[in-house]
Amino acid sequence: MSSLLVTGGTGFLGHFVQQEIQRLGLKARYLTRKPSSAPQNLVGDLSRWDAGLDPNELRDQFSGLLHMAGLYDLRVAREDAFLANVIGTHTALALAEKSRIPVFVHISTVAATMNLPPQDSPIQPGQFSPDGPFPDPYAESKIHAEKLVRSWPGEFPKVRLILRPGILVGDTQNGLIHRIDGPYHALDAFRRLIRVLRAWRGPLLLPGRVETRIPLTPVDRAAWAIVQLTHAALLHGERGLASLFIAPPRGPTARELYTSILHHLSLDLEVRLIDHQSAPKSLLKTASEVIAHLPGEELEYLLGLPDLDVSATTERLGLDWCPDFANSAPQLWRGYDAFIQNR
């Protein structure tokens, strides 16, 4: 039976990935920095040389390394982002090489597309550039982490798979979240302004791009996809490098997202979008931060994320691997309601 070494198995995504690994019946051990009596846990720290482990003791024990560990914070200092996301990835790759682990699955992010030049067609999953400008240190660090995976010169790992999840949101069952993030900032802002919005007359002018679809991905479906694709790589992965987006075939447009949030708050308002072609991006970001307390770095992604070509993902997982936004939105917003009631 194939055996996995997993990093980042205790995070928001990792919690659901562990469930999917168990459901599929895969053997796995989880790298954790905290001492644990659980037999499946392996104490190690990716900021240390060889994660503080002896690679010889791990040699030929694992068929694959699923690397999810990293720091996600759009306001993080550059040094912290690079320590967690770049140095951590280098350590994981070195551990895979020294321990002769043949398959390496790297969990990246759609933020790795934010520095690509504009184009008329959707971005392909393998498109990559290490050059700036970068929207924030987080995106920069994830791009450089990908660069390490793409250019790794060692004999091991033989199979390298880069998976780029979309913007993770609550699960499809309960909408579970652990912090206000991404699209939940818009819901949070509208909730604070609800008295103003109830009295509003006329269209609501909001930042966003008209045609681009936002790759909102329920965390449980992202976890399912990651484990399915990792398992496939363990069984018959082709030597070399491959990349895939973990994003739905049809995410919401900005207008659909805003309208869904307004309906959840029982507000019936017309939404009109203003993008950076109609007004300077700096002005849109400042106005959104001052008026609605929408974080400028989050707005950067709303205005800047390109359309993604997810056809290769749907070929492997099927068209219905991820529900349409309209079907999962009620659970997402209920998850937000439950979170704010308990925070």
N, C-alpha and C positions, 0 to 999 in steps of 0.2 A: 504494500500500500504506500502511495506517495505521502511524504511527510513535509510539512511546511514549517519554516521559521518565520514568525510574523513580528514586525515592529509596529508600534502605534496601535496595538490591539485594545487599548483601554480608553481611547478617545470616543468622540461622538459617533464617527463613522465606524471605528473599530468595534464598538459594542455590537453593532448590527452585523459586521463582518464575522465576528466570533459566532454569532447565532447561525449564520449561513454555513460556515465551515462545519459546525456540529451537525446541521441538518443534512449536509451532503455526506457526512461520515468520513471527512478527511482527518488524518492525524496532524496535529499542529502543536507547536510550542510558541510561547509568547514572550518576547523580550520585554522586561519591565525593570525600571530603576529601583523600585521598592522591593525589599525582601518579602518573599511570599512562601507559604507552605504548600501552595497549590502545585501539584507535580507537573502541570503543563507550563508553568512559568519558569523563565530563565532570567536570572538577574544580570543585567548589563546596562551600559550607558553609552550611547552612540557618540557622546562628546569625548570619550576616552579612546585611547589606542586599542584597536580591535574590540571596542565596546567593553574592555575589561575582561574579555573572555580568552580562552586558549583555543585558537582555531583548530589545533591538532585534535583536540578532544571532540570537536564537532565534525571532523572530516568525514565525508561520505555518509553523514547521518540524514541529510535533508535533500529532498528533490527540488525544492524551491524556496526562495526567500521573497516574501511579500512585504515590501517596504512602504508602510503608511505613516511612519513617525515623522513629525514635523511641527512647525509652529505656524498657526494660521492667525494672523493679526495684521490688519491693514494699516495700523498705526505703529507697528513694532519698529524699534531701532534697527538700523541696517546691520550692526554687529550681531545682534541677537538673532535676526532672521538668517544670516549666513551661518552662524554657529549651528543652529537647529536644522536648517534645510539643506545647506551645501556640505558642511563638514559631516553632518549626520549621514547624508547620502553617500559621501565618499567612504565613510567607515563601514556602512552596510555593504557597499560594493567590494571593498577590500576583504571583509569577512566572508562574503560569498566566494571570492577568488581563493582565499587561503583554505577555506573549508570545502572547496570543490563542489559548490552548489550550482547545478547546471542552469536553473531557471531563476531569473530575477524579474519580479514585477514591481514596477515603480509607480506609486500613486502621485501623480502631478496635479494639475489644475488647469481649467480653462483660462486662468489668469496668465498662463504662459503664451497666450495669443495676443495679449494686449499691446505688445510692442511691434506687432506685424504691420506693415504698411497697408493702407486701405486697398481693397480690390472689389471688383464687381461680383465675383463668384464667391460662394461660401469657402471658408478656410478648411483646408484638408487636415486630417488628424496628424499627419507627419510634418506639417509646415512648422518651421522653427527658425528663430534668429536670436543669437546672443547679444545683439546690439540694441542700445537704447533708442529713444528714451523709454524709461519704465514708469508706470503710474505710481509705484510705491516700492519700498524695500522688499515686501513680501513677494510680489510678482517677480522682481529682479532675482531674488534668491531661488525661487522655484524654476525660473528659466535657467539659471546656472546649474542647479541640481540636474535638470534634464540634460544639460550639456555634458555633465560627467557620465551619465548613463549612455548617452549616444556615442561618446568617444572612448569608452572604457577599453583599454588595450589588452587586458589579460585574457588567458585561455578560458577562464571561468569568470562570470557566468556565460554559457554558450547561447542561451536564449534570453533576450532582453525585451520586455514588453512595457511600454509606457502607457498608462491609462490616465486620461484627463477628465476627471469628474466635472460636471457643471456646478452651478451654485446649489449647494446642499440645503434642503429645507426639511421640515418635519416628515415623519414617516406616514405612510398611506393609511395606517390603521387608526392612530390616535393623534397624529400631528406633533409628536414629541419633539420638543426643542430644549436646548440647555442655555440659550442666551438669545438676546435680541440681536439679529444679524440680517444682512441682506434685505430681502423684501419686507421683513418684519419691521424695519425702520420706518417704512412708509405707513404701515398700519399703525405703528406707535404714534407717528406724527399726526395722522388723521384723527386718531382717538383723542389726542390732546387738544386738537382744534375743533372738536365735534360741535361745540356750540356755535362757532363761527360758520362752520359748514352747513349746519341746519338752517341758518339764516341767509345762506349764499344764494344769490340770484344770477343766473347766466352761467356760461361755461366755466369750468375749472381749468386754468392753464397750469400744466405740469411738465417737468423736464422728461424727455424721452425721445427715442427715435421711432419713426412711424412703422417701418417695415420689419426691423430686426426683431427676431424672437429671442427671448431671454431663456437661457438653458437651466431653468429651475428643475432640480432633480431630487425627488424624495429620497431621504437617506437610506431607507430600507431597500429601495429598488437599486440604488447605487451599489449597496453592499452585495445584493444578489448578483448584479452584473459583474462586479469585481471578482467574486468567488467563482462564478461560472467561467469567466475568461481565464482566470488563474488556473483552474482545473484543466481547461482545454490546453493551456500552454504546458502544463505538467505532462499531459498525455501525448500530445503531438505538436508541441511548439516547434516552429522552424528556426534553425540557427540564425542568429543575427538580431536585427532590431525591428520592432513593429510598434505602431502607435494607434490608439483608438480614443475617441471621445466617449465619455459616459454621460450622455445627455439625451433627453427625450427627442423623439422624432419631431414633435411639435410643441415647443414651449410657448408661453404666452407672449404677445406683444406688450409693450409698455402700457398701451391703452387698455388691453384686456386685464392686465395685472391691476392697474388702478381701479378699473370698474368693478372687479371682483372684490377688492378691499372695501370700496364704498358700499357695495351691496351688503357685505357682511355687517357693516355699521348702519344698515337701513337708510342709506343716503342714495338718492336718485339724482345724480348730477352728471351733466355731459362733460366728458374729458376731452380737452384739446392739448396736443403735445407741442412743446417747444424744444427743438434740438439745437446743437451747437452751430448749425448752419443758419439758424434764425437769430441766435443771440450768442455772444461770446461764452465759451464754456466757463470761464472764470466768473462771469456775472451770474450764470445759472447756479453754479456751485455756491457762491456767496449768498444769493437770495434764498436758496433752499436751506442752507444752514441757519440763516438768521430768522427766517419766517417759520419754517417747519421743523427746524433742528434735524434735518436730514444730513447725515455725515457726508462731507464733500468727497471723501475717498470712496464711499459706496456709490455716490452719484457718478463718479468716474467710470465705474463698470456699467452702470445703466446706460450711459451715453457712448461708451467706447467698445463694449464687447461686440465682436463681429458675428455674423451668421456662421454656423458651423455645419460642415458636411458630416452627418452622422450615419450615412448609408452603410459604411463598413460595419458599424456597430449593429444596425438592424439586420444586416445579413447574417450575423452570428447569433443574435439573441431573439430575432423576430420583431415584427412591427409593434406588437403589443407588450413588449417587455416593461414599458413604463407607461402608466395611465396618462391620458390627456390632462392638461392643467384644469380644465373645467370640471373633471370628475374628482380630482384630488383636492381642489381648493377648499371645499368646506372643512375637511379634516385639518388642513394646514392652519386655517384661521381659528378653529376650535383649540388647536394645540397652543396657539398664541394666547388665547383667552385663559386657558388653564395655567400657562406659565406666569402671566401677570397677576393672577389671583394668589399665587404661592410665593411670589418673589418678595 
